[in-house]
Amino acid sequence: MNWYRCRTEGRNADLRLFAGRTIDIPSAFIAGAQDWGIHQEPGTLARMQGGTCTDMRMCELIEGAGHWVQQEKPDEVSAALLHFLSGLR
């Protein structure tokens, strides 16, 4: 959501605090395979998986879903979340 806020308000001062930092907790990324957003800036998804998130445990691209994956495929999103969370025990 911060991406939208920064793009629409033209400010990103709040996020400068996190520039160059990594996310060092168990992480998951869930998106629709047809979501244009994951391809908007080439290489971003790979950078997130290979460096930004140092403990990336799941990257799930759900077929048949676009930008609003949680509304388009709620059962698949719930299953992916439960799978991710079950691995944290």
mmCIF file of the C-alpha atoms, coordinates in Angstrom:
data_MODEL
# 
_entry.id   MODEL 
# 
loop_
_atom_site.group_PDB 
_atom_site.id 
_atom_site.type_symbol 
_atom_site.label_atom_id 
_atom_site.label_alt_id 
_atom_site.label_comp_id 
_atom_site.label_asym_id 
_atom_site.label_entity_id 
_atom_site.label_seq_id 
_atom_site.pdbx_PDB_ins_code 
_atom_site.Cartn_x 
_atom_site.Cartn_y 
_atom_site.Cartn_z 
_atom_site.occupancy 
_atom_site.B_iso_or_equiv 
_atom_site.pdbx_formal_charge 
_atom_site.auth_seq_id 
_atom_site.auth_comp_id 
_atom_site.auth_asym_id 
_atom_site.auth_atom_id 
_atom_site.pdbx_PDB_model_num 
ATOM 1  C CA . MET A 1 1  ? 0.000   0.000   0.000   1.00 0.00 ? 1  MET A CA 1 
ATOM 2  C CA . ASN A 1 2  ? 2.910   2.333   0.621   1.00 0.00 ? 2  ASN A CA 1 
ATOM 3  C CA . TRP A 1 3  ? 3.824   2.079   -3.074  1.00 0.00 ? 3  TRP A CA 1 
ATOM 4  C CA . TYR A 1 4  ? 0.439   3.521   -4.004  1.00 0.00 ? 4  TYR A CA 1 
ATOM 5  C CA . ARG A 1 5  ? 0.681   6.246   -1.384  1.00 0.00 ? 5  ARG A CA 1 
ATOM 6  C CA . CYS A 1 6  ? 4.140   7.289   -2.535  1.00 0.00 ? 6  CYS A CA 1 
ATOM 7  C CA . ARG A 1 7  ? 3.152   7.290   -6.182  1.00 0.00 ? 7  ARG A CA 1 
ATOM 8  C CA . THR A 1 8  ? 0.032   9.357   -5.627  1.00 0.00 ? 8  THR A CA 1 
ATOM 9  C CA . GLU A 1 9  ? 1.332   11.820  -3.049  1.00 0.00 ? 9  GLU A CA 1 
ATOM 10 C CA . GLY A 1 10 ? 4.716   12.273  -4.679  1.00 0.00 ? 10 GLY A CA 1 
ATOM 11 C CA . ARG A 1 11 ? 6.506   11.869  -1.377  1.00 0.00 ? 11 ARG A CA 1 
ATOM 12 C CA . ASN A 1 12 ? 8.532   8.982   -0.080  1.00 0.00 ? 12 ASN A CA 1 
ATOM 13 C CA . ALA A 1 13 ? 10.264  10.486  2.941   1.00 0.00 ? 13 ALA A CA 1 
ATOM 14 C CA . ASP A 1 14 ? 8.717   7.880   5.251   1.00 0.00 ? 14 ASP A CA 1 
ATOM 15 C CA . LEU A 1 15 ? 10.239  5.068   3.208   1.00 0.00 ? 15 LEU A CA 1 
ATOM 16 C CA . ARG A 1 16 ? 13.748  6.548   2.988   1.00 0.00 ? 16 ARG A CA 1 
ATOM 17 C CA . LEU A 1 17 ? 14.318  5.159   6.467   1.00 0.00 ? 17 LEU A CA 1 
ATOM 18 C CA . PHE A 1 18 ? 14.160  1.673   4.934   1.00 0.00 ? 18 PHE A CA 1 
ATOM 19 C CA . ALA A 1 19 ? 16.316  2.325   1.847   1.00 0.00 ? 19 ALA A CA 1 
ATOM 20 C CA . GLY A 1 20 ? 18.871  -0.434  1.385   1.00 0.00 ? 20 GLY A CA 1 
ATOM 21 C CA . ARG A 1 21 ? 17.487  -2.486  4.279   1.00 0.00 ? 21 ARG A CA 1 
ATOM 22 C CA . THR A 1 22 ? 16.489  -6.124  4.008   1.00 0.00 ? 22 THR A CA 1 
ATOM 23 C CA . ILE A 1 23 ? 13.477  -7.970  5.359   1.00 0.00 ? 23 ILE A CA 1 
ATOM 24 C CA . ASP A 1 24 ? 14.973  -10.593 7.644   1.00 0.00 ? 24 ASP A CA 1 
ATOM 25 C CA . ILE A 1 25 ? 11.907  -12.500 8.835   1.00 0.00 ? 25 ILE A CA 1 
ATOM 26 C CA . PRO A 1 26 ? 10.100  -15.408 7.177   1.00 0.00 ? 26 PRO A CA 1 
ATOM 27 C CA . SER A 1 27 ? 8.415   -13.916 4.120   1.00 0.00 ? 27 SER A CA 1 
ATOM 28 C CA . ALA A 1 28 ? 5.870   -14.927 1.514   1.00 0.00 ? 28 ALA A CA 1 
ATOM 29 C CA . PHE A 1 29 ? 4.717   -13.318 -1.705  1.00 0.00 ? 29 PHE A CA 1 
ATOM 30 C CA . ILE A 1 30 ? 1.364   -14.189 -3.231  1.00 0.00 ? 30 ILE A CA 1 
ATOM 31 C CA . ALA A 1 31 ? 0.132   -12.674 -6.483  1.00 0.00 ? 31 ALA A CA 1 
ATOM 32 C CA . GLY A 1 32 ? -1.995  -13.508 -9.454  1.00 0.00 ? 32 GLY A CA 1 
ATOM 33 C CA . ALA A 1 33 ? 0.023   -15.003 -12.312 1.00 0.00 ? 33 ALA A CA 1 
ATOM 34 C CA . GLN A 1 34 ? -1.720  -12.569 -14.668 1.00 0.00 ? 34 GLN A CA 1 
ATOM 35 C CA . ASP A 1 35 ? -1.123  -9.523  -12.442 1.00 0.00 ? 35 ASP A CA 1 
ATOM 36 C CA . TRP A 1 36 ? 0.471   -6.764  -14.516 1.00 0.00 ? 36 TRP A CA 1 
ATOM 37 C CA . GLY A 1 37 ? 2.006   -5.364  -11.322 1.00 0.00 ? 37 GLY A CA 1 
ATOM 38 C CA . ILE A 1 38 ? 4.559   -8.128  -10.916 1.00 0.00 ? 38 ILE A CA 1 
ATOM 39 C CA . HIS A 1 39 ? 5.981   -7.253  -14.330 1.00 0.00 ? 39 HIS A CA 1 
ATOM 40 C CA . GLN A 1 40 ? 5.724   -3.475  -14.018 1.00 0.00 ? 40 GLN A CA 1 
ATOM 41 C CA . GLU A 1 41 ? 9.389   -3.026  -13.155 1.00 0.00 ? 41 GLU A CA 1 
ATOM 42 C CA . PRO A 1 42 ? 11.409  -5.899  -14.666 1.00 0.00 ? 42 PRO A CA 1 
ATOM 43 C CA . GLY A 1 43 ? 13.637  -7.678  -12.169 1.00 0.00 ? 43 GLY A CA 1 
ATOM 44 C CA . THR A 1 44 ? 11.855  -6.465  -9.049  1.00 0.00 ? 44 THR A CA 1 
ATOM 45 C CA . LEU A 1 45 ? 10.349  -9.857  -8.193  1.00 0.00 ? 45 LEU A CA 1 
ATOM 46 C CA . ALA A 1 46 ? 13.710  -11.578 -8.631  1.00 0.00 ? 46 ALA A CA 1 
ATOM 47 C CA . ARG A 1 47 ? 15.469  -8.946  -6.482  1.00 0.00 ? 47 ARG A CA 1 
ATOM 48 C CA . MET A 1 48 ? 12.867  -9.398  -3.762  1.00 0.00 ? 48 MET A CA 1 
ATOM 49 C CA . GLN A 1 49 ? 13.380  -13.169 -3.782  1.00 0.00 ? 49 GLN A CA 1 
ATOM 50 C CA . GLY A 1 50 ? 17.158  -13.037 -4.046  1.00 0.00 ? 50 GLY A CA 1 
ATOM 51 C CA . GLY A 1 51 ? 18.095  -10.255 -1.706  1.00 0.00 ? 51 GLY A CA 1 
ATOM 52 C CA . THR A 1 52 ? 15.481  -7.931  -0.273  1.00 0.00 ? 52 THR A CA 1 
ATOM 53 C CA . CYS A 1 53 ? 13.826  -10.776 1.631   1.00 0.00 ? 53 CYS A CA 1 
ATOM 54 C CA . THR A 1 54 ? 16.607  -12.821 3.206   1.00 0.00 ? 54 THR A CA 1 
ATOM 55 C CA . ASP A 1 55 ? 14.219  -15.549 4.431   1.00 0.00 ? 55 ASP A CA 1 
ATOM 56 C CA . MET A 1 56 ? 11.797  -15.823 1.494   1.00 0.00 ? 56 MET A CA 1 
ATOM 57 C CA . ARG A 1 57 ? 9.966   -19.079 2.066   1.00 0.00 ? 57 ARG A CA 1 
ATOM 58 C CA . MET A 1 58 ? 7.277   -18.885 -0.569  1.00 0.00 ? 58 MET A CA 1 
ATOM 59 C CA . CYS A 1 59 ? 6.560   -17.121 -3.820  1.00 0.00 ? 59 CYS A CA 1 
ATOM 60 C CA . GLU A 1 60 ? 3.162   -18.197 -5.126  1.00 0.00 ? 60 GLU A CA 1 
ATOM 61 C CA . LEU A 1 61 ? 1.802   -16.954 -8.440  1.00 0.00 ? 61 LEU A CA 1 
ATOM 62 C CA . ILE A 1 62 ? -1.788  -18.129 -8.648  1.00 0.00 ? 62 ILE A CA 1 
ATOM 63 C CA . GLU A 1 63 ? -2.996  -19.079 -12.123 1.00 0.00 ? 63 GLU A CA 1 
ATOM 64 C CA . GLY A 1 64 ? -6.212  -17.541 -13.361 1.00 0.00 ? 64 GLY A CA 1 
ATOM 65 C CA . ALA A 1 65 ? -5.895  -14.458 -11.162 1.00 0.00 ? 65 ALA A CA 1 
ATOM 66 C CA . GLY A 1 66 ? -4.815  -10.908 -11.809 1.00 0.00 ? 66 GLY A CA 1 
ATOM 67 C CA . HIS A 1 67 ? -4.177  -7.894  -9.607  1.00 0.00 ? 67 HIS A CA 1 
ATOM 68 C CA . TRP A 1 68 ? -6.918  -8.637  -7.073  1.00 0.00 ? 68 TRP A CA 1 
ATOM 69 C CA . VAL A 1 69 ? -5.855  -12.213 -6.371  1.00 0.00 ? 69 VAL A CA 1 
ATOM 70 C CA . GLN A 1 70 ? -7.423  -12.343 -2.901  1.00 0.00 ? 70 GLN A CA 1 
ATOM 71 C CA . GLN A 1 71 ? -10.829 -11.521 -4.410  1.00 0.00 ? 71 GLN A CA 1 
ATOM 72 C CA . GLU A 1 72 ? -10.451 -13.533 -7.605  1.00 0.00 ? 72 GLU A CA 1 
ATOM 73 C CA . LYS A 1 73 ? -9.118  -16.724 -6.014  1.00 0.00 ? 73 LYS A CA 1 
ATOM 74 C CA . PRO A 1 74 ? -9.849  -16.526 -2.267  1.00 0.00 ? 74 PRO A CA 1 
ATOM 75 C CA . ASP A 1 75 ? -9.629  -20.280 -1.664  1.00 0.00 ? 75 ASP A CA 1 
ATOM 76 C CA . GLU A 1 76 ? -6.227  -20.524 -3.334  1.00 0.00 ? 76 GLU A CA 1 
ATOM 77 C CA . VAL A 1 77 ? -4.907  -17.480 -1.429  1.00 0.00 ? 77 VAL A CA 1 
ATOM 78 C CA . SER A 1 78 ? -6.150  -18.922 1.868   1.00 0.00 ? 78 SER A CA 1 
ATOM 79 C CA . ALA A 1 79 ? -4.518  -22.276 1.086   1.00 0.00 ? 79 ALA A CA 1 
ATOM 80 C CA . ALA A 1 80 ? -1.226  -20.572 0.231   1.00 0.00 ? 80 ALA A CA 1 
ATOM 81 C CA . LEU A 1 81 ? -1.316  -18.528 3.438   1.00 0.00 ? 81 LEU A CA 1 
ATOM 82 C CA . LEU A 1 82 ? -2.086  -21.599 5.531   1.00 0.00 ? 82 LEU A CA 1 
ATOM 83 C CA . HIS A 1 83 ? 0.760   -23.482 3.848   1.00 0.00 ? 83 HIS A CA 1 
ATOM 84 C CA . PHE A 1 84 ? 3.167   -20.626 4.597   1.00 0.00 ? 84 PHE A CA 1 
ATOM 85 C CA . LEU A 1 85 ? 2.002   -20.305 8.199   1.00 0.00 ? 85 LEU A CA 1 
ATOM 86 C CA . SER A 1 86 ? 2.180   -24.060 8.817   1.00 0.00 ? 86 SER A CA 1 
ATOM 87 C CA . GLY A 1 87 ? 5.874   -23.929 7.958   1.00 0.00 ? 87 GLY A CA 1 
ATOM 88 C CA . LEU A 1 88 ? 6.502   -21.452 10.778  1.00 0.00 ? 88 LEU A CA 1 
ATOM 89 C CA . ARG A 1 89 ? 5.696   -23.917 13.557  1.00 0.00 ? 89 ARG A CA 1 
# 
